[in-house]
Amino acid sequence: MTGVWMSWTIAGAIGAGALSGCVNRHQAAPQPAAQAAPPTAPSGPTWTPAAAEPPAPVAPAVQSVWDQRPSWWIDQPVAGEGTLSVAAMADDSSLSAALRAAVDSAAVQLKDRLGSDPDSVSTKSDTLRLPDGRYRAFVRSTAAVK
């Protein structure tokens, strides 16, 4: 079996430069590295990343009252099969007072449209807090039509 004689550089164990010149017998001695040429500007077409899409517009901090309405909100009274629905909205510094005012307003609308006190009333409500700290209540009341 033929072997290849190699010498290894062991820096620090014997001395930093003691064996640094030893090489494999079958290789030429290492040549000092040529100094690298400074990088040159690429020639030809270059890749440019696509421009980022502009950010989506931000909604205004204060929306109009019509942008804040619940999905079940109605603008006009709606007559159904044996029912009448109305919507009301009220603002107040107290949540309960805003709800009470909206419910009372809806009850007045129903009474005016029906000509008498409403019967079998069901009510939906939703509230939100306004930027100024007050509350806004939305109410939809539906009554049976006699």
Phi, psi and omega per residue, in radians:
M1 nan 2.290 -3.141
T2 -1.698 2.490 -3.132
G3 -2.012 2.845 3.083
V4 -1.925 2.164 3.129
W5 -1.475 2.221 -3.135
M6 -2.240 2.605 3.014
S7 -2.047 2.431 -3.103
W8 -1.947 2.562 3.064
T9 -1.526 2.167 3.102
I10 -2.053 1.598 -3.094
A11 -1.298 2.323 3.063
G12 1.553 -0.589 -3.092
A13 -1.281 -0.773 3.139
I14 -1.824 -0.473 -3.092
G15 2.600 2.562 -2.999
A16 -1.030 -0.615 -3.067
G17 -2.001 0.079 -3.017
A18 -1.080 -0.816 -3.091
L19 -1.986 0.190 -3.011
S20 -1.149 -0.360 -3.137
G21 -1.591 -0.096 -3.113
C22 -1.314 2.434 -3.136
V23 -2.433 3.010 3.061
N24 -1.085 2.409 -3.102
R25 -1.088 -0.448 -3.073
H26 -1.610 0.087 3.128
Q27 -2.081 2.682 3.070
A28 -1.333 2.701 3.122
A29 -1.067 2.500 -3.120
P30 -1.114 2.475 3.116
Q31 -1.694 2.587 3.096
P32 -1.055 2.470 -3.098
A33 -1.193 2.406 3.091
A34 -1.290 2.545 3.134
Q35 -1.224 2.346 -3.118
A36 -1.230 2.474 3.107
A37 -1.284 2.571 3.120
P38 -1.068 2.550 -3.116
P39 -1.078 2.515 -3.140
T40 -1.887 2.792 3.116
A41 -1.183 2.453 -3.129
P42 -1.147 2.542 3.101
S43 -1.794 2.656 3.124
G44 1.545 -2.941 -3.084
P45 -1.182 2.540 3.109
T46 -2.076 2.728 3.130
W47 -1.575 2.291 3.092
T48 -2.143 2.219 -3.130
P49 -1.111 2.577 3.123
A50 -1.137 2.567 3.119
A51 -1.147 2.432 3.119
A52 -1.181 2.580 3.106
E53 -1.201 2.528 3.127
P54 -1.144 2.598 -3.128
P55 -1.126 2.640 3.117
A56 -1.119 2.544 3.130
P57 -1.091 2.492 -3.130
V58 -1.564 2.358 3.124
A59 -1.142 2.556 3.111
P60 -1.078 2.613 -3.099
A61 -1.090 -0.655 3.135
V62 -1.968 1.981 3.129
Q63 -1.555 2.782 3.080
S64 -1.240 2.812 -3.129
V65 -1.031 -0.544 -3.085
W66 -1.320 -0.382 3.087
D67 -1.412 -0.225 -3.057
Q68 -1.791 0.013 -3.081
R69 -1.219 2.588 3.066
P70 -1.176 2.822 -3.106
S71 -1.129 -0.442 -3.111
W72 -1.517 0.018 -3.101
W73 -1.094 2.504 3.045
I74 -2.189 2.503 -3.130
D75 -1.474 -0.514 -3.111
Q76 -2.232 2.731 3.047
P77 -1.006 2.510 -3.113
V78 -2.153 2.158 3.084
A79 -1.679 2.223 3.102
G80 -1.966 -2.830 3.112
E81 -1.290 1.655 3.118
G82 1.338 0.278 3.125
T83 -2.375 2.822 3.022
L84 -2.386 2.253 3.130
S85 -2.022 2.423 3.051
V86 -2.327 2.772 3.110
A87 -2.178 2.597 3.109
A88 -2.519 2.735 -3.126
M89 -2.444 2.511 3.104
A90 -2.608 2.597 3.099
D91 -2.037 2.510 3.066
D92 -2.822 2.847 3.111
S93 -1.309 -0.286 3.119
S94 -1.952 2.383 3.126
L95 -1.068 -0.822 -3.109
S96 -1.138 -0.647 3.125
A97 -1.185 -0.667 3.100
A98 -1.126 -0.766 3.104
L99 -1.094 -0.800 -3.118
R100 -1.059 -0.764 -3.137
A101 -1.119 -0.706 3.127
A102 -1.179 -0.731 3.113
V103 -1.109 -0.777 3.127
D104 -1.080 -0.713 3.129
S105 -1.108 -0.743 3.115
A106 -1.128 -0.693 3.126
A107 -1.099 -0.711 3.107
V108 -1.110 -0.761 3.123
Q109 -1.058 -0.767 3.133
L110 -1.092 -0.782 -3.123
K111 -1.092 -0.740 3.133
D112 -1.105 -0.729 -3.098
R113 -1.302 -0.654 -3.100
L114 -1.493 -0.386 -3.116
G115 1.445 0.007 3.100
S116 -2.695 3.066 3.107
D117 -1.088 2.359 -3.127
P118 -1.159 2.686 -3.126
D119 -2.104 2.515 3.105
S120 0.895 1.099 -3.099
V121 -1.543 2.318 2.980
S122 -2.074 2.507 -3.035
T123 -2.305 2.385 2.975
K124 -1.920 2.561 3.074
S125 -2.509 2.740 3.054
D126 -2.617 2.596 -3.130
T127 -2.346 2.810 3.003
L128 -2.611 2.777 3.117
R129 -1.739 2.242 -3.123
L130 -1.420 2.778 3.138
P131 -1.003 -0.482 -3.128
D132 -1.478 0.062 3.082
G133 1.695 -0.223 3.109
R134 -1.354 2.968 3.106
Y135 -1.931 2.575 3.041
R136 -2.104 2.238 3.122
A137 -1.953 2.369 3.052
F138 -2.003 2.354 -3.102
V139 -2.366 2.440 2.974
R140 -2.217 2.076 -3.135
S141 -1.984 2.377 3.127
T142 -2.157 2.290 -3.130
A143 -2.174 2.668 3.056
A144 -1.284 2.437 3.104
V145 -1.702 2.246 -3.116
K146 -1.456 nan nan
